[in-house]
Amino acid sequence: MTGGTRRQHEVLPAAGGEQTGSPAEVLALDLFAGAGGFSLGAYLAGIRVVAAIEWDKYACRTYRSNLLETGLTKAHLFEQDITQLDPAEVKAAAGLSVMHCDILLGGPPCQGFSAHRLNNSGVSDPRNALLLRYFEYVRVLRPTFFLVENVPGLLWPKHKKFVEAFYDLAEAADYGVLEPTIINARDYGVPQNRRRVFLLGYDRRRTSRPSSWPPSATHCPPESDSKLPRWRAASTAFDQPVLRGDPNDIHMRHGEALLETFARTPPNGGSRSQSGRVLPCHEQHEGHYDVYGRIDPSAPAPTMTTACINPSKGRFVHPIENHGITLRQAARLQSFPDWFNFEGGIMAGGVQVGNAVPVALAQALLAPLRDACRALREAESVSAAA
């Protein structure tokens, strides 16, 4: 279903009153930037991203075409392995030897900490050490705040040594770090049940713990007595037509057996047992009942993973049509605007969507940090003038 014509390089207004070059300007650097969910959320919060680091070639293409070529940001994009990149080089190239980095963002690859890794698998995953590499950038850039995003599995006992080492590094560098905070994106206007853990650090040499973080929820459960808007349902991803010529309006091509499976799956739900497709690998395994299930449009969608366009990997079948969700629908469930296109095809695009920080959540979490940075700068200016 197609709708209006795509406007080339359509941009969104920054919500936080970004003032390039002004004293109120808040600067950020985005590590493990992926397709740019955190960076776009920062832009919408009125924060200027001066540099981003990402190694995946398709994610870099997506970041460049949507954020750089549109003029939303003039960030220096480092398309390199962060373990081989000198933080001092990044600091100089981003102009942060002269300007101050207010906020350091980043979500180190989370697959090693994922709940999908059974028993002790993932403990020795080399990607876990990237959490500690993140702190090398904290040490060199000395941001006022840093914000780390990861999966709740980060807090499992088997990963305790990585978290403790991270907190030890922070303490040694005179940074305070709040207790890990698990946040659900559905509480901030994202039409998806997505739980993630966030670590917020602050430079104790310059400021104290921000009282306004985490921000209060903007949405609430349907049964709540609150006057807040209710959780956004997944239907928002399916009800609106796509833009004409949308390259992300694509879904996986399925064989006849899967098409018959989807046809047997009840609307708005179902599971692998109801679909009648139980493979040998399912018979000896408890769990993963949602595979081949349909998304219920009346509630927030399930978590968009890196395999969100593949019905064999979760509840990723269209609510009523007999195919997996499209890449565009997955992106909408991550609160990406329709003009934002993912490069590299459906599989690479699905990985980028699943890895991204939802844009609306990023904006909500960064807004109070923006305000805290501005208030601190104003207080320091007054003190210097006294």
URLINGI-V519474 format. One record per backbone hydrogen bond with DSSP energy under -1.0 kcal/mol. CO is the residue of the C=O (numbers start at 1). NH is the residue of the N-H. If there is no record, write none. Layout:
# URLINGI-V519474
((CO;NH) (CO;NH))
This chain:
# URLINGI-V519474
((1;242) (4;244) (7;10) (19;22) (22;25) (26;48) (27;102) (27;103) (28;50) (29;105) (30;53) (33;36) (36;40) (37;41) (38;42) (39;43) (40;44) (41;45) (42;47) (43;46) (44;15) (48;28) (50;76) (51;30) (52;78) (53;33) (56;60) (57;61) (58;62) (59;63) (60;64) (61;65) (62;66) (63;67) (63;68) (64;69) (67;73) (68;71) (76;52) (78;54) (78;80) (81;84) (86;90) (87;91) (88;92) (89;93) (90;94) (91;96) (92;95) (95;98) (95;99) (102;145) (103;29) (104;147) (105;31) (106;149) (110;113) (114;117) (118;121) (120;123) (125;128) (127;130) (128;131) (129;133) (130;134) (134;138) (135;139) (136;140) (137;141) (138;142) (144;203) (145;104) (146;201) (148;199) (150;197) (151;154) (152;155) (153;156) (156;159) (157;160) (159;162) (159;163) (160;164) (161;165) (162;166) (163;167) (164;168) (165;169) (166;170) (167;171) (168;172) (169;173) (170;175) (171;174) (174;204) (176;202) (181;198) (183;196) (184;187) (185;188) (185;190) (187;218) (187;219) (190;192) (191;301) (192;194) (194;185) (196;183) (197;150) (198;181) (199;148) (200;178) (201;146) (202;176) (203;206) (203;207) (210;213) (220;231) (221;224) (229;220) (233;236) (234;237) (235;238) (235;239) (242;3) (243;246) (246;249) (248;250) (248;328) (250;327) (255;259) (256;260) (257;261) (258;262) (259;263) (260;264) (266;269) (269;294) (271;275) (272;277) (279;282) (279;283) (282;285) (288;291) (289;272) (290;293) (293;317) (296;299) (297;235) (299;234) (301;193) (305;308) (307;310) (310;313) (311;292) (314;292) (314;316) (316;325) (317;295) (319;268) (321;323) (323;318) (326;330) (327;331) (328;332) (329;333) (331;336) (332;335) (334;359) (337;340) (345;349) (346;350) (347;351) (348;352) (349;353) (350;354) (351;355) (352;356) (358;362) (359;363) (360;364) (361;365) (362;366) (363;367) (366;370) (367;371) (368;372) (369;373) (370;374) (371;375) (372;376) (373;377) (374;378) (375;379) (376;380) (377;381) (378;382) (379;383) (380;384) (381;385) (382;386))
